[in-house]
Amino acid sequence: MKRISSCAAGFRSCCVGMALLGMLFVGSLGCSSDTHGLGGGKMTIRVTSSAFENNRPIPKKYTGDGDDVSPPLAWADLPEKTKELVLICDDPDAPSAEPWVHWVMYKIPADAKGLPEGIARQPQLKNPAGALQGKNSWPSGDRIGYRGPLPPPGLVHHYYFRLYALDAPIALEAGLAKEAVSDAIRGHILAKGELIGTYVR
C-alpha cells in the first residue's frame, strides 16, 4: 500500500510539473509574437489582405524584388471605443539587432476599414484622411512609408503587419520612428490584430 501511495504521489508531482512547463511554454509563445513589445489589449482585431493569406508568402509585387508597393489591407472587429489606429510592420528575422521596420502609419481614422494597395510614400496622407507615416529602417532612399521585403538570400523571413486600436487620439507629428510611436501609444491600446506574411529569396 505504501508503494502504491508513493507512486501515486510521484505521478501527481510529475503531472503538476508538466502542466507548469506547458503554461510557461505557451506564455513564451505569446510573448514572442509581440515583435513591438507594446503589450496591452487583446488580440481581437481581424487583419486580412486580398494579396496573401496569414502565414503565407507575400507576392513579389509587394517586395523590393518587384514593384515595392504596399499590399492592400482590411480589418474588422474593432472595439466600439476606438479613437485612432496605428499600423506597424517589421521583420524580427532580420540580421540586425532590432526588427527591421518596413512600415509605420499612425493617426489612422477609427472609421477606416483598411488600406488600398500602393499607399504613397508621403508623411501626410489624403487616403486615409489625416493619417501620418513614419520612418522605415532603410538608411537611404525612400525613408518614409512602406518598403517591401528584401531579405538576405537563404532563410524565410516573417513580416508582421500589426494593427493597434487606441482609446484616445495621440498628438504626434509626421515622420517619426517606430520607437517614438510605440512609446506614445503604450497604455492606450484597446485591442490589436496581426497579419503575418513570409518571403524568401
LUMDRENRO-374152 format. One line per 2 residues: number of its first residue (from 1); their letters; for each residue x, y, z of N, C-alpha, C. Coordinates in steps of 0.05 Angstrom, whole numbers. Layout:
BEGIN
NUM	a	X Y Z X Y Z X Y Z ~ ... .
***
This chain:
BEGIN
1	mk	17 -24 0 0 0 0 17 25 0 ~ 40 25 16 57 48 17 70 53 -10 .
3	ri	78 31 -24 90 34 -50 70 46 -70 ~ 45 37 -69 24 48 -87 20 78 -81 .
5	ss	19 85 -55 15 113 -48 37 131 -57 ~ 62 121 -54 85 137 -62 86 140 -92 .
7	ca	78 119 -107 77 121 -136 56 141 -145 ~ 33 140 -132 11 159 -139 20 188 -134 .
9	ag	34 192 -111 43 219 -105 64 228 -125 ~ 81 209 -133 101 216 -153 88 223 -180 .
11	fr	67 208 -187 53 213 -212 40 241 -212 ~ 28 247 -189 15 274 -186 36 296 -189 .
13	sc	59 293 -176 80 313 -178 90 317 -206 ~ 92 294 -220 101 295 -248 81 310 -265 .
15	cv	55 304 -261 34 318 -276 34 348 -271 ~ 37 356 -246 38 384 -239 61 398 -252 .
17	gm	85 384 -251 108 396 -264 105 399 -294 ~ 93 379 -307 89 381 -336 69 403 -342 .
19	al	49 406 -326 29 427 -330 42 455 -328 ~ 59 458 -308 73 484 -305 91 490 -328 .
21	lg	106 469 -338 123 473 -361 106 481 -386 ~ 83 468 -388 65 474 -411 56 503 -410 .
23	ml	49 513 -386 40 540 -383 62 560 -390 ~ 87 554 -381 109 571 -387 115 571 -417 .
25	fv	112 548 -430 117 546 -459 97 563 -474 ~ 71 560 -467 50 576 -480 54 606 -476 .
27	gs	62 613 -451 66 641 -445 89 652 -462 ~ 110 636 -465 133 646 -481 126 650 -510 .
29	lg	108 633 -520 99 636 -548 83 662 -551 ~ 66 668 -532 51 693 -533 68 717 -533 .
31	cs	90 717 -517 107 740 -516 123 743 -541 ~ 132 720 -553 149 722 -576 135 733 -600 .
33	sd	108 731 -601 94 741 -624 91 771 -624 ~ 96 784 -601 93 813 -599 120 825 -606 .
35	th	124 829 -632 150 838 -641 155 867 -634 ~ 134 882 -626 137 910 -620 139 915 -590 .
37	gl	135 895 -573 139 897 -545 120 916 -531 ~ 96 921 -542 78 940 -531 60 929 -510 .
39	gg	53 903 -512 34 892 -493 7 906 -495 ~ -10 901 -475 -36 915 -474 -55 906 -496 .
41	gk	-80 906 -489 -101 900 -509 -101 870 -516 ~ -125 861 -524 -128 833 -532 -125 830 -562 .
43	mt	-116 807 -571 -112 802 -599 -140 795 -611 ~ -156 815 -616 -184 810 -625 -190 822 -652 .
45	ir	-173 840 -663 -177 852 -689 -169 832 -711 ~ -186 829 -730 -181 811 -753 -169 828 -776 .
47	vt	-144 822 -782 -129 836 -804 -125 816 -827 ~ -133 825 -851 -131 808 -875 -120 824 -898 .
49	ss	-112 809 -919 -104 821 -944 -114 805 -967 ~ -123 818 -988 -132 803 -1012 -108 793 -1028 .
51	af	-84 802 -1020 -59 794 -1035 -47 769 -1024 ~ -50 763 -999 -38 739 -987 -52 731 -962 .
53	en	-51 706 -955 -64 696 -930 -44 696 -907 ~ -54 694 -883 -37 694 -859 -17 671 -860 .
55	nr	8 678 -854 30 659 -854 35 646 -881 ~ 28 661 -902 34 652 -929 52 673 -943 .
57	pi	65 665 -965 84 683 -979 71 709 -989 ~ 86 730 -986 78 756 -997 86 756 -1027 .
59	pk	67 763 -1045 74 763 -1073 97 782 -1079 ~ 112 775 -1100 136 790 -1107 130 820 -1113 .
61	ky	105 825 -1122 97 853 -1129 101 871 -1105 ~ 97 861 -1081 98 878 -1057 125 877 -1042 .
63	tg	146 868 -1057 172 866 -1045 192 883 -1060 ~ 216 885 -1049 237 900 -1062 247 887 -1088 .
65	dg	239 862 -1093 246 849 -1118 225 854 -1140 ~ 203 867 -1132 182 872 -1151 176 902 -1153 .
67	dd	150 909 -1152 143 938 -1154 146 953 -1128 ~ 150 938 -1106 155 950 -1079 132 969 -1071 .
69	vs	108 961 -1076 84 977 -1067 72 963 -1043 ~ 58 979 -1027 46 967 -1003 22 949 -1010 .
71	pp	18 928 -996 -4 910 -1002 -31 921 -992 ~ -53 913 -1004 -79 921 -993 -84 907 -967 .
73	la	-96 922 -948 -102 910 -921 -131 917 -914 ~ -143 899 -899 -170 904 -889 -171 894 -860 .
75	wa	-189 906 -844 -192 897 -816 -221 899 -807 ~ -226 884 -786 -254 883 -775 -252 877 -745 .
77	dl	-275 880 -732 -277 874 -703 -262 894 -686 ~ -262 919 -693 -250 940 -676 -268 945 -652 .
79	pe	-257 951 -629 -273 958 -605 -290 983 -611 ~ -313 985 -599 -331 1008 -604 -318 1035 -596 .
81	kt	-301 1034 -576 -289 1059 -565 -263 1066 -579 ~ -257 1054 -602 -233 1060 -616 -233 1089 -626 .
83	ke	-212 1104 -621 -210 1132 -630 -190 1136 -653 ~ -170 1118 -654 -149 1120 -674 -137 1093 -678 .
85	lv	-123 1090 -701 -109 1064 -706 -80 1070 -713 ~ -63 1050 -707 -35 1051 -713 -27 1025 -727 .
87	li	-12 1027 -748 -2 1003 -762 28 1003 -762 ~ 40 980 -754 69 977 -755 75 950 -768 .
89	cd	93 950 -787 102 926 -800 132 924 -796 ~ 142 901 -786 170 897 -784 178 868 -787 .
91	dp	203 863 -789 214 836 -794 233 828 -771 ~ 224 811 -752 241 804 -729 263 784 -737 .
93	da	262 773 -762 282 754 -771 306 768 -784 ~ 305 794 -786 327 809 -799 352 805 -783 .
95	ps	375 805 -796 401 801 -782 410 825 -766 ~ 393 846 -763 400 869 -748 394 865 -718 .
97	ae	403 883 -701 399 880 -672 369 882 -665 ~ 355 899 -680 327 903 -675 311 895 -700 .
99	pw	285 888 -697 269 882 -720 271 904 -741 ~ 273 896 -766 276 915 -788 248 926 -794 .
101	vh	246 953 -793 220 966 -796 213 971 -826 ~ 190 961 -834 182 964 -862 160 986 -866 .
103	wv	145 991 -844 123 1010 -848 113 1019 -820 ~ 109 1045 -818 98 1057 -794 76 1077 -803 .
105	my	51 1072 -795 29 1091 -801 13 1095 -776 ~ 6 1120 -771 -9 1126 -746 -29 1148 -752 .
107	ki	-46 1153 -731 -68 1172 -734 -87 1164 -757 ~ -90 1137 -760 -109 1127 -779 -137 1130 -767 .
109	pa	-156 1142 -782 -183 1146 -771 -196 1120 -762 ~ -211 1122 -740 -223 1098 -729 -244 1086 -747 .
111	da	-255 1102 -766 -276 1091 -784 -264 1079 -810 ~ -237 1079 -812 -224 1067 -835 -227 1036 -834 .
113	kg	-233 1024 -856 -237 995 -857 -213 980 -868 ~ -193 995 -877 -169 983 -888 -153 1003 -904 .
115	lp	-134 993 -919 -116 1009 -935 -115 998 -964 ~ -116 1016 -984 -114 1007 -1011 -85 999 -1018 .
117	eg	-82 986 -1040 -55 979 -1050 -40 1005 -1058 ~ -14 1005 -1053 3 1026 -1063 0 1053 -1049 .
119	ia	0 1053 -1022 -1 1078 -1007 24 1095 -1014 ~ 19 1121 -1019 41 1139 -1026 61 1141 -1004 .
121	rq	87 1144 -1011 108 1147 -991 110 1177 -983 ~ 90 1186 -969 88 1214 -960 84 1215 -930 .
123	pq	94 1235 -917 89 1238 -888 60 1241 -881 ~ 45 1256 -897 17 1261 -892 0 1250 -915 .
125	lk	-22 1237 -909 -38 1223 -929 -66 1235 -932 ~ -76 1234 -956 -104 1242 -961 -122 1218 -959 .
127	np	-111 1194 -962 -127 1169 -960 -110 1148 -946 ~ -117 1142 -921 -139 1153 -904 -134 1182 -896 .
129	ag	-155 1197 -895 -152 1226 -889 -140 1230 -862 ~ -119 1246 -860 -107 1253 -835 -86 1233 -825 .
131	al	-83 1211 -838 -63 1191 -829 -35 1201 -834 ~ -16 1194 -817 12 1202 -819 29 1177 -822 .
133	qg	52 1180 -835 71 1158 -837 98 1165 -825 ~ 111 1144 -815 137 1148 -802 159 1135 -818 .
135	kn	182 1133 -805 207 1124 -818 208 1093 -819 ~ 219 1083 -840 227 1055 -842 256 1052 -834 .
137	sw	267 1028 -836 295 1024 -827 316 1028 -849 ~ 307 1035 -873 327 1038 -895 345 1062 -889 .
139	ps	371 1060 -893 389 1082 -887 389 1103 -909 ~ 378 1096 -933 378 1115 -955 354 1110 -973 .
141	gd	349 1127 -992 326 1125 -1010 301 1134 -996 ~ 279 1121 -1002 253 1129 -990 252 1119 -961 .
143	ri	254 1137 -943 255 1130 -914 228 1133 -901 ~ 209 1145 -915 182 1148 -904 163 1129 -919 .
145	gy	146 1116 -904 126 1098 -917 136 1070 -920 ~ 121 1055 -936 126 1026 -939 149 1020 -957 .
147	rg	167 1002 -947 187 989 -963 184 959 -960 ~ 183 945 -982 176 917 -981 200 899 -973 .
149	pl	194 873 -969 214 853 -962 237 852 -982 ~ 261 851 -972 285 847 -989 307 835 -971 .
151	pp	301 811 -960 320 799 -941 344 787 -954 ~ 365 781 -939 387 766 -950 378 739 -960 .
153	pg	391 728 -980 383 702 -991 386 680 -970 ~ 368 660 -972 371 636 -955 347 630 -938 .
155	lv	343 644 -917 323 638 -897 297 652 -902 ~ 275 639 -893 248 651 -895 246 673 -874 .
157	hh	236 696 -881 232 718 -862 202 722 -859 ~ 194 731 -835 166 735 -828 161 765 -824 .
159	yy	140 775 -836 134 803 -835 107 807 -821 ~ 109 820 -798 85 824 -780 72 851 -787 .
161	fr	48 850 -798 32 874 -802 13 875 -777 ~ 20 892 -758 4 892 -733 -11 919 -731 .
163	ly	-37 916 -725 -55 939 -722 -62 943 -693 ~ -62 968 -684 -69 974 -656 -92 994 -656 .
165	al	-112 988 -639 -135 1005 -635 -130 1021 -609 ~ -132 1047 -610 -126 1065 -588 -151 1076 -575 .
167	da	-149 1082 -549 -172 1092 -534 -174 1123 -535 ~ -154 1136 -548 -154 1165 -549 -137 1174 -573 .
169	pi	-142 1197 -585 -124 1208 -605 -97 1215 -593 ~ -76 1209 -607 -49 1215 -596 -37 1237 -613 .
171	al	-27 1258 -599 -14 1281 -613 14 1273 -622 ~ 17 1269 -648 43 1261 -659 47 1276 -685 .
173	ea	72 1281 -691 79 1294 -716 87 1273 -737 ~ 87 1280 -762 94 1261 -783 124 1255 -783 .
175	gl	131 1232 -794 159 1224 -798 173 1213 -774 ~ 158 1203 -755 171 1192 -731 181 1163 -735 .
177	ak	200 1155 -719 209 1127 -719 190 1109 -703 ~ 192 1084 -707 175 1065 -694 176 1068 -663 .
179	ea	200 1072 -653 203 1073 -624 187 1097 -612 ~ 188 1119 -625 173 1143 -615 143 1138 -616 .
181	vs	133 1126 -637 105 1120 -639 97 1099 -617 ~ 113 1079 -614 108 1058 -594 106 1069 -566 .
183	da	125 1087 -560 125 1100 -533 100 1116 -529 ~ 91 1130 -550 68 1148 -548 42 1132 -544 .
185	ir	39 1109 -556 13 1094 -554 13 1074 -532 ~ 35 1069 -519 36 1050 -497 17 1059 -475 .
187	gh	-1 1042 -465 -20 1048 -445 -47 1057 -457 ~ -49 1060 -484 -73 1069 -497 -85 1047 -515 .
189	il	-74 1023 -514 -82 1002 -533 -107 987 -523 ~ -128 989 -538 -153 974 -531 -152 945 -542 .
191	ak	-142 942 -566 -142 916 -579 -121 916 -601 ~ -114 893 -611 -94 892 -632 -100 867 -649 .
193	ge	-88 867 -672 -91 844 -691 -66 844 -709 ~ -61 821 -721 -38 819 -738 -43 801 -762 .
195	li	-28 807 -783 -26 790 -807 3 785 -812 ~ 11 760 -815 39 753 -819 42 743 -848 .
197	gt	61 756 -862 69 747 -888 97 737 -888 ~ 104 719 -906 131 708 -908 144 715 -935 .
199	yv	170 714 -935 185 718 -960 212 707 -958 ~ 222 694 -980 249 683 -980 260 688 -1008 .
201	r	286 693 -1009 300 699 -1034 320 677 -1040 .
***
